[in-house]
């Protein structure tokens, strides 16, 4: 039996993915969980030790963002140091190896001789260069004075990223007596492929994600394909019991859920020209209006990103479309709406929730809309289980087919994994460690 220490830094991906890994590993091994605050339902689920027989302890922490960063950094470092020294894990597991908590976690774990693993917990939208370009564009257009030339804005944005890099990779570790985290790999530069820092092993869901990791510079021998927890029979049963079965799904409900993005604006794919928030809202409202026209007797839920602030603005905007359009509380879990819907749609920039929906309920219709050729809007192009729509004409035809019951979803092909589940990977790593 191995001693496995889990670290979770994201509440949404913990619920959607990471808790599945934890449940699986806790069936056979001794486990401790370190996590930021998570939703109330997941907290209650973790208290059921029949579901997590190996779970010994749960500790909460706060990452060093916002407010008094130095005090938060000090507390984080000492919480991680204490639990790692007292638990002495054989294997340390996190979402990735690039965020501040994860960098401390993996460095401190390796000092005790632990193997370190980054288990993929969310959809890989694109390779690092495209993600960084998107981030720089968003900051240049939305956080810089409008009167500055675009070229100067981009220079200032990149300068601010380097200032942040120095703060999180040099100043903060030095402030707690640690050596800097050297190298250019950073969450500030959107290096989302694990294995570029201290993770000995990294996992991905698919061959596509494996290829993105390798393009980003991760040595291919460090990356294993293990699929999503919802693709394992036992873990699927766990999710069905604790999250999905309680939603009271009824067959043949005429419900569409539209995943509404956090970002108010966007950019054109060809020349990165800005799509202003005003223009973007018009385009998004046009898409919702088309849905309401083509599916007049369907309920249309608008589920926005959980951190969206201007909910009243969205309600006012979409209240003009149809009485069937309902803007729901952004903080409600997306899985509840995936479970009750017959159709789930996403607007660019791409929502990771579409990927989760394709695993949670493979039978429902999932549409990724990129009607205006937006930058990163094609992330789901040729993605199995999700229909990619790049013209209004195609969108109209598909809505007609859905209304008339003629829509036929393409069947996904079976995937090939390096390990059958997360437990097999953990046991493989543990066997190598004690050999």
Protein Blocks (a to p, Z undefined) as FASTA:
>chain_A
ZZdddddfbfklmmmmmmmmmmmmmmmmccddddddddfklmmmmmmmklmmmlmbdcdd
dddeehjlklmmmmmmmmmmmmmmmnopabdcdfblmbfklmmmmmmmmmnopacddddf
bdcfbafklmmmmmmmmmmmmmgcfkbcfklmmmmmmmmmmmmmmmmmmmmmmmnopacd
edjbdfklopabghilmbfbdcdfbfklmmmmmmnopafklpccebjfklpfklmmmmmm
mmmmmnopaehiacddddddfblbdcdfklopacdfklmmmmmmmmmmmmmmmmmmbccd
ddddfkbmblmlmmmmmmmmpmkbccddfkbcfklmmmmpmbdcddddddfklmmmmmmm
mmbccddddfkopghklmmgoiahiacdfbfklmmmmmmmmmnopaccddddddddfbfb
fklmmmmmmmmmmZZ
